[in-house]
């Protein structure tokens, strides 16, 4: 699912990383193409912030039920 979600986004040749968390969650990270980076600006860590919660609430209805506990 992660690879499908990133289809057409970023450039794996610029850098791509796969990681499994201790809880068994798969993470796929990929560098953006320069024109994508210019549009979104620098990355920032929002984990544990009110912004993270707002974003989660906005999309949780689209997350499969078995994957909704990723924050815990």
Secondary structure, 3 states (H helix, E strand, C coil): CHHHHCCCCCCHHHCEEEEECCCCCEEEEECCCHHHHHHHCCCCCCCCCHHHHHHHHHHHHHCCHHHCCCCC
